[in-house]
Amino acid sequence: MTIVNGMNVEDLKSYVESIRRDRSVADRNPVVTAHWEGKSRARVEADGRKGFYLGGDDDFSAMQAILGALAACDVEVVATHATLIGLEIHDLRVEATGNFNVASLLGVDSPTDAAYEQMSYKVILDAPGASPEQLEVLRRACEESSPVGDSLRKAIPLRFELETP
C-alpha cells in the first residue's frame, strides 16, 4: 500500500477507474438543511448527522462560507491530483476573496443584488521537487475540475418554494 498526502494511492486510482467504467459511481445528490438558531445564526446539517454553524456573531457568514467552500474544494482538488501523480505536499493553503454589498438584503434600494461582484483565489503550494509538468497538472485541475469552482462559474437554475405548516 502506497500512501501519499495521507491517501491510499491504489484505492484512489481504483476509484477513478471505477468511475471511468461507470460515471454514475461519481453521482452525488446531497441534502443540506439549515435550522434557525436565533438572531442570524443557523445550524447546517447534511444527512442528519454532520453539522456546522453559520451566521451570528461568532461563526462564518454564509457569504464567507461560499469563499471557504471554494478554498476547501480546491485544497481537495490539489491534494487529490497531487496524490494521483505521486507529488508529496509539505504545505498547501488556498486564499479566497471577493466583494459584495448587502444593501438589498436589508431592503435598501440598490443598483446591484447582494451577490458577490467578483471572486478570486490563490493556491499556495509547498511541494519540493515539483516539476513544471506536475504544477501544470495541478493548475489545470483547479481550473477544470473543481466542483465548487465549476458551480460558481455557471448559472445554476435555482428553484424556490415557501412552505408553511
TIPATI-276413 format. One record per residue: x, y, z of N, C-alpha, C in turn. Coordinates in Angstrom, 3 decimals, always signed. Layout:
<atoms>
nu, nv, nw, cau, cav, caw, cu, cv, cw
X, Y, Z, X, Y, Z, X, Y, Z
...
</atoms>
This chain:
<atoms>
nu, nv, nw, cau, cav, caw, cu, cv, cw
+0.854, -1.179, +0.000, +0.000, +0.000, +0.000, +0.899, +1.241, +0.000
+0.621, +2.160, -0.924, +1.376, +3.403, -1.022, +0.500, +4.551, -0.536
+1.008, +5.286, +0.445, +0.285, +6.439, +0.992, +1.032, +7.702, +0.564
+0.323, +8.613, -0.093, +0.862, +9.913, -0.458, -0.150, +10.954, +0.008
+0.314, +11.933, +0.732, -0.552, +13.003, +1.244, -1.698, +12.456, +2.086
-1.435, +11.339, +2.787, -2.445, +10.739, +3.650, -3.483, +9.911, +2.915
-3.320, +9.746, +1.597, -4.289, +8.990, +0.800, -3.660, +7.712, +0.267
-4.468, +6.644, +0.224, -4.030, +5.388, -0.356, -4.085, +5.521, -1.872
-2.927, +5.534, -2.512, -2.837, +5.778, -3.957, -3.568, +4.706, -4.742
-3.378, +3.435, -4.381, -4.020, +2.345, -5.121, -5.540, +2.434, -5.028
-6.057, +2.696, -3.819, -7.510, +2.837, -3.650, -8.047, +4.010, -4.468
-7.335, +5.132, -4.450, -7.769, +6.306, -5.193, -7.796, +6.018, -6.689
-6.733, +5.400, -7.205, -6.686, +5.076, -8.634, -7.751, +4.052, -9.007
-8.022, +3.105, -8.130, -9.082, +2.113, -8.373, -10.447, +2.803, -8.448
-10.677, +3.758, -7.555, -11.930, +4.513, -7.570, -12.068, +5.296, -8.874
-10.997, +5.943, -9.306, -11.013, +6.688, -10.569, -11.346, +5.738, -11.727
-10.756, +4.559, -11.744, -11.031, +3.577, -12.809, -12.482, +3.116, -12.774
-13.051, +2.942, -11.576, -14.462, +2.532, -11.487, -15.369, +3.610, -12.071
-14.991, +4.868, -11.913, -15.770, +5.971, -12.492, -15.616, +5.984, -14.014
-14.428, +5.669, -14.506, -14.242, +5.593, -15.967, -15.151, +4.532, -16.570
-15.347, +3.424, -15.851, -16.223, +2.345, -16.342, -17.692, +2.720, -16.227
-18.032, +3.474, -15.175, -19.437, +3.818, -14.929, -19.482, +5.164, -14.226
-19.744, +6.231, -15.001, -19.729, +7.590, -14.439, -20.735, +7.778, -13.312
-21.792, +6.962, -13.268, -22.800, +7.122, -12.218, -22.223, +6.842, -10.827
-21.085, +6.145, -10.749, -20.420, +5.914, -9.465, -20.062, +7.249, -8.809
-19.853, +8.281, -9.611, -19.458, +9.597, -9.098, -20.641, +10.519, -8.826
-21.863, +10.055, -9.062, -23.031, +10.899, -8.816, -23.174, +11.206, -7.327
-23.537, +12.431, -7.027, -23.809, +12.871, -5.659, -25.107, +13.664, -5.674
-25.897, +13.556, -4.624, -27.145, +14.297, -4.508, -27.366, +14.662, -3.040
-26.523, +15.557, -2.503, -26.633, +15.873, -1.080, -27.890, +16.672, -0.756
-28.353, +16.491, +0.458, -29.440, +17.305, +1.005, -28.884, +17.973, +2.249
-28.963, +19.293, +2.284, -28.462, +20.077, +3.405, -29.636, +20.863, +3.974
-29.760, +20.880, +5.289, -30.838, +21.615, +5.941, -30.237, +22.595, +6.939
-30.684, +23.843, +6.872, -30.253, +24.865, +7.818, -31.390, +25.137, +8.786
-31.095, +25.085, +10.090, -32.086, +25.324, +11.143, -31.765, +26.650, +11.819
-32.767, +27.494, +11.955, -32.584, +28.782, +12.618, -32.259, +28.552, +14.084
-31.226, +29.232, +14.579, -30.776, +29.108, +15.961, -30.999, +30.401, +16.751
-31.682, +31.370, +16.148, -31.874, +32.663, +16.796, -31.003, +33.716, +16.131
-31.442, +34.961, +16.220, -30.781, +36.063, +15.525, -30.525, +35.655, +14.081
-29.286, +35.779, +13.615, -28.996, +35.421, +12.220, -28.150, +34.146, +12.128
-28.192, +33.323, +13.160, -27.363, +32.111, +13.213, -28.164, +30.889, +12.750
-27.485, +30.025, +12.001, -28.102, +28.787, +11.527, -27.192, +27.597, +11.827
-27.807, +26.479, +12.163, -27.099, +25.201, +12.288, -27.371, +24.442, +10.999
-26.325, +24.103, +10.289, -26.447, +23.447, +8.990, -26.103, +21.973, +9.163
-26.976, +21.112, +8.646, -26.765, +19.670, +8.741, -26.797, +19.049, +7.358
-26.011, +18.010, +7.199, -26.050, +17.202, +5.985, -26.303, +15.767, +6.403
-27.210, +15.118, +5.745, -27.525, +13.719, +6.020, -27.962, +13.498, +7.470
-28.430, +14.547, +8.142, -28.910, +14.431, +9.509, -27.846, +14.098, +10.536
-26.561, +14.173, +10.164, -25.521, +13.784, +11.109, -24.344, +14.742, +11.163
-23.972, +15.350, +10.070, -22.840, +16.268, +10.053, -23.379, +17.677, +10.223
-22.675, +18.508, +10.972, -23.209, +19.838, +11.153, -22.153, +20.894, +11.418
-22.552, +22.134, +11.163, -21.725, +23.292, +11.469, -22.653, +24.491, +11.570
-22.112, +25.594, +12.080, -22.915, +26.807, +12.257, -22.455, +27.891, +11.299
-23.413, +28.686, +10.850, -23.149, +29.863, +10.025, -23.946, +31.022, +10.589
-23.403, +32.222, +10.446, -24.123, +33.419, +10.857, -23.886, +33.745, +12.318
-24.593, +34.735, +12.777, -24.397, +35.177, +14.151, -23.088, +35.932, +14.290
-22.691, +36.129, +15.530, -21.506, +36.946, +15.803, -20.203, +36.149, +15.806
-20.269, +34.841, +16.007, -19.051, +34.066, +16.237, -18.693, +33.089, +15.119
-19.523, +32.962, +14.119, -19.285, +31.985, +13.060, -19.156, +32.676, +11.706
-18.687, +31.921, +10.737, -18.622, +32.434, +9.366, -20.009, +32.875, +8.928
-20.077, +33.947, +8.139, -21.337, +34.295, +7.491, -21.539, +33.323, +6.325
-22.737, +33.260, +5.811, -22.995, +32.387, +4.660, -22.127, +32.791, +3.474
-21.916, +34.094, +3.294, -21.090, +34.554, +2.172, -19.614, +34.181, +2.384
-19.129, +34.243, +3.611, -17.770, +33.772, +3.877, -17.673, +32.266, +3.633
-18.751, +31.560, +3.937, -18.761, +30.110, +3.737, -18.637, +29.756, +2.252
-19.210, +30.587, +1.379, -19.046, +30.337, -0.055, -17.569, +30.404, -0.424
-16.879, +31.445, +0.052, -15.436, +31.541, -0.203, -14.704, +30.365, +0.438
-15.103, +30.012, +1.642, -14.487, +28.881, +2.326, -14.708, +27.576, +1.583
-15.909, +27.410, +1.026, -16.197, +26.195, +0.250, -15.321, +26.128, -0.992
-15.135, +27.265, -1.654, -14.261, +27.302, -2.830, -12.831, +26.943, -2.433
-12.335, +27.556, -1.370, -10.964, +27.299, -0.929, -10.795, +25.845, -0.494
-11.730, +25.331, +0.294, -11.630, +23.947, +0.769, -11.740, +22.957, -0.384
-12.585, +23.264, -1.344, -12.732, +22.395, -2.511, -11.411, +22.287, -3.263
-10.744, +23.407, -3.439, -9.500, +23.365, -4.196, -8.347, +22.786, -3.388
-8.425, +22.808, -2.064, -7.474, +22.037, -1.264, -7.640, +20.564, -1.615
-8.893, +20.113, -1.667, -9.159, +18.718, -2.027, -8.705, +18.413, -3.453
-8.993, +19.319, -4.384, -8.590, +19.121, -5.781, -7.075, +18.964, -5.878
-6.320, +19.892, -5.286, -4.863, +19.851, -5.375, -4.326, +18.608, -4.667
-4.805, +18.321, -3.462, -4.306, +17.169, -2.720, -4.593, +15.867, -3.470
-5.782, +15.737, -4.036, -6.146, +14.519, -4.761, -5.301, +14.349, -6.017
-5.189, +15.405, -6.801, -4.419, +15.302, -8.049, -2.920, +15.153, -7.774
-2.426, +15.804, -6.730, -1.024, +15.620, -6.361, -0.777, +14.162, -5.985
-1.704, +13.581, -5.263, -1.578, +12.171, -4.885, -1.574, +11.279, -6.116
-2.479, +11.552, -7.055, -2.553, +10.729, -8.272, -1.267, +10.777, -9.095
-0.546, +11.905, -9.033, +0.704, +11.998, -9.803, +1.938, +11.765, -8.926
+1.713, +11.336, -7.676, +2.816, +10.981, -6.801, +3.596, +12.146, -6.232
+2.975, +13.319, -6.153, +3.645, +14.519, -5.652, +3.304, +14.713, -4.180
+4.316, +14.698, -3.321, +4.101, +14.884, -1.900, +3.998, +16.367, -1.570
+2.970, +16.702, -0.800, +2.729, +18.085, -0.383, +3.289, +18.282, +1.023
+4.057, +19.347, +1.213, +4.522, +19.714, +2.550, +3.572, +20.715, +3.184
+3.047, +21.628, +2.368, +2.093, +22.615, +2.873, +1.220, +23.072, +1.721
-0.030, +23.318, +2.017, -0.990, +23.743, +0.998, -2.035, +24.616, +1.665
-2.290, +25.762, +1.074, -3.406, +26.594, +1.523, -3.973, +27.321, +0.312
-5.225, +27.677, +0.425, -5.902, +28.411, -0.638, -6.529, +29.640, +0.001
-6.205, +30.808, -0.541, -6.770, +32.073, -0.065, -7.805, +32.542, -1.076
-9.015, +32.804, -0.599, -10.098, +33.259, -1.470, -10.607, +34.608, -0.979
-11.003, +35.448, -1.915, -11.518, +36.768, -1.577, -12.615, +37.148, -2.564
-13.421, +38.113, -2.174, -14.476, +38.608, -3.047, -15.129, +39.817, -2.414
-15.943, +40.517, -3.189, -16.654, +41.663, -2.623, -18.128, +41.618, -3.016
-18.955, +42.053, -2.063, -20.405, +42.113, -2.272, -20.967, +43.216, -1.390
-22.204, +43.610, -1.652, -22.857, +44.679, -0.915, -24.196, +44.147, -0.407
-24.480, +44.319, +0.864, -25.687, +43.742, +1.465, -26.882, +44.696, +1.501
-26.837, +45.805, +0.786, -27.943, +46.772, +0.832, -29.281, +46.102, +0.506
-29.344, +45.333, -0.587, -30.624, +44.736, -0.971, -31.078, +43.678, +0.036
-30.166, +43.010, +0.712, -30.528, +42.059, +1.768, -31.342, +42.759, +2.847
-31.011, +44.014, +3.113, -31.662, +44.778, +4.168, -32.841, +45.609, +3.666
-33.243, +45.373, +2.411, -34.396, +46.080, +1.858, -34.098, +47.475, +1.375
-32.839, +47.836, +1.244, -32.445, +49.156, +0.768, -32.301, +49.091, -0.749
-32.933, +50.063, -1.453, -32.798, +50.092, -2.906, -31.329, +50.122, -3.285
-30.987, +49.312, -4.273, -29.593, +49.191, -4.666, -29.520, +48.857, -6.145
-28.546, +49.395, -6.845, -28.403, +49.072, -8.269, -27.889, +47.643, -8.480
-27.431, +46.980, -7.409, -26.936, +45.612, -7.529, -27.664, +44.714, -6.538
-27.602, +43.419, -6.795, -28.133, +42.486, -5.818, -27.063, +42.224, -4.757
-27.304, +41.281, -3.864, -26.373, +41.038, -2.763, -25.332, +39.968, -3.095
-25.241, +39.568, -4.356, -24.284, +38.533, -4.757, -22.866, +39.081, -4.800
-21.904, +38.164, -4.773, -20.525, +38.579, -4.996, -20.424, +39.233, -6.365
-19.722, +40.350, -6.424, -19.465, +41.023, -7.700, -18.315, +40.337, -8.428
-17.363, +39.840, -7.659, -16.230, +39.075, -8.200, -15.649, +38.243, -7.083
-14.980, +37.173, -7.469, -14.267, +36.325, -6.519, -12.933, +35.958, -7.145
-11.933, +35.771, -6.308, -10.654, +35.279, -6.805, -10.041, +34.406, -5.727
-9.136, +33.544, -6.153, -8.456, +32.710, -5.181, -7.063, +32.362, -5.666
-6.231, +32.020, -4.690, -4.833, +31.731, -4.969, -4.456, +30.474, -4.198
-3.788, +29.544, -4.889, -3.279, +28.332, -4.262, -1.821, +28.575, -3.908
-1.468, +28.338, -2.654, -0.090, +28.448, -2.201, +0.356, +27.030, -1.849
+1.313, +26.515, -2.613, +1.693, +25.110, -2.521, +3.182, +24.969, -2.254
+3.519, +24.205, -1.227, +4.902, +23.831, -0.956, +5.020, +22.345, -1.249
+5.569, +22.032, -2.409, +5.771, +20.651, -2.836, +7.169, +20.562, -3.438
+8.188, +20.424, -2.576, +9.571, +20.402, -3.070, +9.752, +19.344, -4.157
+10.467, +19.736, -5.184, +10.728, +18.806, -6.271, +9.642, +18.732, -7.324
+8.582, +19.537, -7.186, +7.510, +19.519, -8.183, +8.053, +19.998, -9.525
+7.777, +19.234, -10.563, +8.221, +19.622, -11.903, +7.228, +20.622, -12.499
+7.653, +21.366, -13.508, +6.717, +22.264, -14.194, +5.512, +21.494, -14.745
+5.721, +20.284, -15.201, +4.610, +19.479, -15.735, +3.617, +19.125, -14.633
+4.113, +18.762, -13.449, +3.219, +18.437, -12.337, +2.445, +19.671, -11.890
+3.114, +20.811, -11.832, +2.419, +22.048, -11.458, +1.347, +22.401, -12.479
+1.602, +22.135, -13.739, +0.602, +22.384, -14.784, -0.603, +21.461, -14.599
-0.371, +20.214, -14.239, -1.478, +19.286, -13.959, -2.357, +19.852, -12.845
-1.727, +20.349, -11.794, -2.480, +20.894, -10.660, -3.215, +22.174, -11.042
-2.558, +23.044, -11.813, -3.217, +24.276, -12.259, -4.457, +23.935, -13.082
-4.313, +23.022, -14.036, -5.443, +22.622, -14.881, -6.556, +21.992, -14.048
-6.177, +21.187, -13.067, -7.182, +20.554, -12.215, -8.020, +21.609, -11.499
-7.370, +22.641, -10.965, -8.117, +23.705, -10.283, -9.041, +24.441, -11.241
-8.577, +24.688, -12.443, -9.376, +25.439, -13.410, -10.468, +24.597, -14.057
-10.275, +23.283, -14.145, -11.192, +22.466, -14.939, -11.972, +21.417, -14.154
-11.604, +21.143, -12.905, -12.293, +20.041, -12.229, -12.650, +20.338, -10.775
-12.766, +21.587, -10.420, -13.176, +21.969, -9.071, -14.704, +22.052, -9.019
-15.376, +21.156, -8.285, -16.846, +21.209, -8.249, -17.397, +22.557, -7.796
-16.814, +23.150, -6.769, -17.312, +24.453, -6.304, -16.956, +25.532, -7.320
-15.731, +25.525, -7.825, -15.347, +26.497, -8.853, -16.231, +26.391, -10.083
-16.480, +25.157, -10.533, -17.369, +24.951, -11.687, -18.763, +25.488, -11.397
-19.256, +25.233, -10.186, -20.606, +25.684, -9.813, -20.702, +27.202, -9.802
-19.658, +27.862, -9.323, -19.677, +29.322, -9.254, -19.533, +29.973, -10.629
-18.887, +29.267, -11.558, -18.676, +29.828, -12.894, -19.917, +29.796, -13.770
-20.860, +28.955, -13.453, -22.018, +28.853, -14.342, -23.292, +29.262, -13.619
-24.265, +29.625, -14.396, -25.567, +29.970, -13.834, -26.323, +28.669, -13.579
-26.560, +28.376, -12.320, -27.264, +27.155, -11.941, -28.732, +27.508, -11.729
-29.633, +26.773, -12.375, -31.054, +27.040, -12.123, -31.355, +26.885, -10.629
-32.028, +27.858, -10.068, -32.342, +27.854, -8.646, -33.848, +27.973, -8.490
-34.446, +26.971, -7.871, -35.892, +26.995, -7.614, -36.126, +27.347, -6.166
-37.190, +28.064, -5.891, -37.525, +28.473, -4.531, -38.958, +28.089, -4.238
-39.198, +27.608, -3.023, -40.555, +27.344, -2.529, -40.653, +27.899, -1.123
-41.827, +28.396, -0.767, -42.099, +28.811, +0.613, -43.214, +27.920, +1.120
-42.963, +27.196, +2.196, -43.938, +26.258, +2.738, -44.251, +26.680, +4.161
-45.504, +26.649, +4.531, -45.892, +26.943, +5.902, -46.721, +25.773, +6.431
-46.667, +25.552, +7.732, -47.434, +24.425, +8.311, -48.930, +24.658, +8.225
</atoms>
